[in-house]
Amino acid sequence: MPTMNALQTVKALVQDDLVAVDAVIRASMKSTVPLVDQVAEHIIAGGGKRIRPLIVLLAARACGYRGASHIDAAAFIEFIHTATLLHDDVVDGSEQRRGRRTANSVYGNSASVLVGDFVYSRAFQMMAAIGSQRVMEIMSEATNVIAEGEVLQLMNAGDPDTTQQRYLEVIYRKTAKLFESGAEVAAVLAGASPSQQRALAEYGKHLGTAFQLIDDVLDYQSDPAERGKNLGDDLAEGKPTLPLIQALRLAEDDAVKQMIRGAIERGGLDQLEVIVATIESTGALEYTRRLAQDEADQALTALQALPETPYKQGLVTLARFAVERSS
């Protein structure tokens, strides 16, 4: 079973590239404005799995790329992700991420929003420097779709009538779209065939969906110390994710149904224990995991368009890791 060790093995395939990406991230975050530097350093120190840059690097190498632009592409993909996190934490009122205080809890909401804007615009400077019209088209569409996803999630928050379809639309826009565009940009930079570009975009889309589905499972099942987030964070914010949607649909006790609806409408963790028990007893976590596995399988099918290389195998392992991780 792929574990965090499997992730390290995959990273080892492109270790020099990852070091170069980190150097580009640090250099590109630099600003003559001290507060930007302070918030940026706080974000960089927070680390993270770097899954999105890893996809860019592996996909480019899997297509036989020999240049250096994939380093900048991996960095600007991570910048887009970072900017969305800065904004997300303000919208959600989050105080902890990856086991550390969020930037907004340290520096305030205004600084987080504004530095998020800086990171976004720096990403577009880096895209423009690559000099590819197609890359600009892919990324400008992606950032627009991501912004729409944020608004859709805001509309779903506190709404117990959110459907599985509406939920899946949000996670495609908020999460899977950036995975998709990163993989596609890598293929474009590598001069891959149109069919391989489409295949890698499909891979990214399905991988990103699987990744988010498992994130939403772990919100009700993981060890907070290992994950760096508290159990039930989504419920606390009134976010109806798939485990909750499924539990609400299948719960047989009307009183429990009303309790779950009330928890979504108001947010909060007063009834967390009962709700988690309902999620488990209705099989909602297993249902969500099965959906994630189906997405991962579709990601693996898309990879058949690529030649056999260690980098392709890295992408395969990443798809398996996405659904079998515990944090």
C-alpha positions in Angstrom: 0.0 0.0 0.0 1.5 3.4 -0.9 2.2 5.5 2.1 4.2 8.7 2.8 7.3 6.6 2.0 5.8 6.0 -1.5 5.4 9.8 -1.8 9.1 10.2 -0.9 10.1 7.6 -3.5 8.1 9.5 -6.2 9.7 12.8 -5.2 13.1 11.2 -5.4 12.5 10.8 -9.2 12.6 14.6 -9.6 14.5 15.6 -6.5 16.8 18.0 -8.3 13.7 19.6 -10.0 12.0 20.0 -6.6 15.0 21.7 -5.1 15.0 24.1 -8.1 11.3 24.7 -7.6 11.8 25.6 -4.0 14.5 28.0 -5.0 12.3 29.7 -7.5 9.4 29.9 -5.0 11.7 31.6 -2.4 13.2 34.0 -5.0 9.8 34.9 -6.6 8.1 35.5 -3.2 10.7 38.3 -2.4 9.3 41.8 -2.2 10.6 45.2 -1.3 7.5 45.5 1.0 8.5 44.0 4.4 5.0 42.7 5.3 4.8 40.8 2.0 8.1 39.1 2.9 6.9 38.2 6.4 3.7 36.6 5.3 5.4 34.9 2.4 8.0 33.4 4.7 5.3 32.2 7.0 3.6 30.4 4.1 6.8 28.9 2.8 7.8 27.6 6.3 4.4 25.9 6.4 5.6 23.4 3.8 2.9 21.0 2.6 3.1 17.9 0.4 3.9 19.9 -2.8 1.6 17.5 -4.8 0.7 20.0 -7.5 4.3 21.0 -8.4 5.2 17.3 -8.3 2.5 16.5 -10.9 3.9 19.3 -13.2 7.5 17.9 -12.9 6.6 14.3 -13.4 4.2 15.0 -16.3 6.8 17.1 -18.1 9.5 14.4 -17.7 7.0 11.7 -18.7 6.6 13.5 -22.0 10.3 13.6 -22.5 10.8 17.3 -21.7 14.5 18.4 -21.4 14.1 22.1 -20.8 13.8 24.2 -17.6 10.4 26.0 -18.0 8.6 23.2 -16.1 10.4 24.5 -13.0 8.7 27.9 -13.3 5.4 26.2 -14.2 5.6 24.0 -11.1 6.3 27.1 -9.0 3.4 29.2 -10.4 1.0 26.3 -9.9 2.0 26.2 -6.3 1.6 30.0 -6.1 -2.0 29.8 -7.4 -2.7 27.1 -4.8 -1.0 29.3 -2.1 -3.1 32.3 -3.0 -6.3 30.3 -2.8 -5.3 29.0 0.6 -4.6 32.5 1.9 -8.0 33.7 0.7 -9.8 30.5 1.9 -8.5 30.8 5.4 -9.9 34.3 5.6 -13.3 33.3 4.2 -13.5 30.3 6.5 -12.1 32.1 9.6 -9.5 29.3 9.9 -6.9 29.5 12.6 -4.9 26.4 11.9 -3.5 24.7 8.8 -0.9 21.9 8.6 -0.6 22.1 12.4 0.4 25.8 12.4 -1.4 29.1 12.8 -2.7 30.4 9.6 -1.4 33.6 8.1 -4.6 35.4 8.8 -4.5 34.5 12.5 -0.9 35.8 12.8 -1.0 38.9 10.5 -4.8 39.6 10.2 -7.3 39.2 7.4 -6.4 42.3 5.5 -2.7 41.3 5.1 -3.7 37.8 4.1 -6.0 38.9 1.4 -3.6 41.5 0.0 -0.6 39.1 0.0 -2.8 36.5 -1.6 -3.3 39.0 -4.4 0.4 39.6 -4.6 1.0 35.8 -4.9 -1.6 35.5 -7.6 -0.2 38.4 -9.7 3.4 37.1 -9.2 2.2 33.8 -10.7 0.9 35.5 -13.8 4.2 37.4 -14.2 5.9 34.0 -14.2 3.5 32.6 -16.7 4.0 35.5 -19.0 7.8 35.1 -18.8 7.5 31.6 -20.2 6.1 33.1 -23.4 3.5 30.5 -24.3 0.1 31.8 -25.4 -1.4 28.3 -24.8 0.0 28.2 -21.2 -1.6 31.6 -20.5 -4.9 30.4 -21.9 -4.9 27.3 -19.8 -4.0 29.1 -16.6 -6.2 32.2 -17.0 -9.2 29.9 -17.6 -8.2 27.8 -14.5 -8.0 30.7 -12.2 -11.4 31.9 -13.3 -12.9 28.5 -12.8 -11.3 28.3 -9.3 -12.7 31.7 -8.4 -16.2 30.5 -9.4 -15.7 27.4 -7.3 -15.0 29.5 -4.3 -18.3 31.3 -4.8 -20.2 28.1 -5.4 -18.8 26.7 -2.1 -19.9 29.9 -0.3 -23.4 29.3 -1.7 -23.4 25.7 -0.5 -22.2 26.6 3.0 -25.0 26.3 5.5 -27.3 24.6 2.9 -28.3 21.1 4.0 -30.0 20.5 0.6 -26.7 20.6 -1.2 -26.7 17.6 -3.6 -23.8 15.3 -4.5 -23.8 16.9 -8.0 -23.4 20.4 -6.5 -20.7 19.2 -4.2 -18.8 17.5 -7.0 -19.0 20.7 -9.1 -17.3 22.6 -6.3 -14.5 20.2 -5.8 -13.8 20.1 -9.6 -13.6 23.8 -9.7 -11.8 24.4 -6.4 -9.3 21.5 -6.4 -9.3 19.3 -9.5 -9.1 22.2 -12.0 -5.6 23.2 -10.8 -4.4 19.6 -10.9 -5.8 19.3 -14.4 -4.2 22.6 -15.7 -0.8 21.8 -14.1 -0.6 18.4 -15.9 -1.8 20.0 -19.2 0.7 22.9 -19.0 3.5 20.4 -18.5 2.4 18.5 -21.6 2.2 21.7 -23.6 5.7 22.8 -22.5 7.1 19.4 -23.5 5.6 19.7 -27.0 3.5 16.5 -26.4 0.9 15.4 -29.0 -2.6 16.8 -28.6 -3.8 13.4 -27.5 -1.2 13.2 -24.7 -2.1 16.8 -23.6 -5.7 15.7 -23.3 -4.7 12.5 -21.5 -2.7 14.4 -18.9 -5.4 16.9 -18.4 -7.8 14.0 -17.7 -5.3 12.4 -15.4 -5.0 15.7 -13.4 -8.8 16.2 -13.2 -9.5 12.7 -11.9 -6.5 12.7 -9.5 -7.5 16.1 -8.1 -11.1 14.8 -7.6 -9.9 11.7 -5.8 -7.5 13.7 -3.7 -10.3 16.0 -2.5 -12.7 13.2 -1.8 -10.2 11.5 0.4 -9.5 14.9 2.2 -13.2 15.0 3.0 -13.2 11.5 4.3 -10.2 12.3 6.5 -12.0 15.3 7.9 -14.1 12.8 9.8 -11.6 9.9 10.3 -8.0 11.1 10.6 -5.7 11.8 13.6 -5.7 15.6 14.1 -2.1 15.5 15.2 -1.0 13.7 12.0 -3.1 15.8 9.7 -2.6 19.2 11.4 -6.4 19.9 11.3 -9.1 19.3 13.8 -11.7 16.6 13.2 -14.9 18.0 11.8 -13.4 21.3 10.5 -15.8 21.2 7.5 -18.8 20.7 9.7 -17.7 23.5 12.0 -17.8 25.8 8.9 -21.2 24.4 7.8 -19.7 22.8 4.7 -21.8 19.9 3.4 -19.1 17.5 2.0 -20.0 14.2 0.5 -19.7 12.1 3.7 -22.2 14.4 5.4 -24.5 14.6 2.3 -24.6 10.8 2.1 -25.2 10.4 5.8 -28.1 12.8 5.7 -29.6 11.0 2.7 -29.3 7.5 4.4 -30.0 8.3 8.1 -33.2 6.5 9.1 -33.9 8.4 12.3 -35.7 11.7 11.6 -34.3 13.3 14.7 -30.8 12.5 13.6 -31.6 13.9 10.1 -32.8 17.2 11.7 -29.7 17.3 13.9 -27.4 17.0 10.9 -29.5 19.6 9.0 -29.2 22.0 11.9 -25.5 21.4 12.2 -25.0 22.3 8.6 -27.2 25.4 8.8 -25.5 26.8 11.9 -22.0 25.3 11.7 -20.4 24.1 14.9 -19.4 20.9 16.5 -22.0 20.5 19.3 -23.2 17.2 18.0 -20.0 16.0 16.3 -19.9 12.6 18.1 -23.4 11.6 17.0 -22.9 12.9 13.5 -19.6 11.0 13.1 -21.3 7.9 14.4 -24.1 8.4 11.8 -21.6 9.0 9.0 -19.9 5.7 10.0 -23.1 3.6 10.4 -24.5 4.7 7.1 -21.4 3.7 5.2 -20.9 7.3 4.0 -17.1 7.1 4.4 -16.9 3.9 2.4 -19.1 5.3 -0.3 -16.9 8.4 -0.6 -13.8 6.2 -0.7 -15.3 4.1 -3.5 -16.0 7.2 -5.5 -12.4 8.4 -4.9 -11.1 5.0 -6.0 -13.1 5.2 -9.2 -11.6 8.6 -9.9 -8.1 7.3 -9.3 -8.8 4.4 -11.7 -9.9 6.9 -14.4 -6.7 8.8 -13.8 -4.7 5.6 -14.3 -6.6 4.8 -17.5 -5.7 8.2 -18.9 -2.0 7.5 -18.4 -2.1 4.7 -21.0 -1.5 7.4 -23.6 2.1 7.9 -22.2 5.2 5.8 -23.0 6.5 3.6 -20.1 9.1 5.5 -18.1 9.9 5.8 -14.4 8.2 9.2 -14.5 4.9 7.7 -15.7 5.2 5.1 -12.9 5.6 8.0 -10.5 2.3 9.4 -11.7 0.8 6.0 -11.3 2.1 5.8 -7.7 0.8 9.3 -7.0 -2.8 8.3 -8.1 -2.6 5.3 -5.7 -1.2 7.4 -2.9 -4.0 9.9 -3.3 -6.6 7.4 -2.2 -4.7 5.3 0.3 -3.1 8.1 2.4 -4.1 8.7 6.0 -3.2 12.4 6.2 
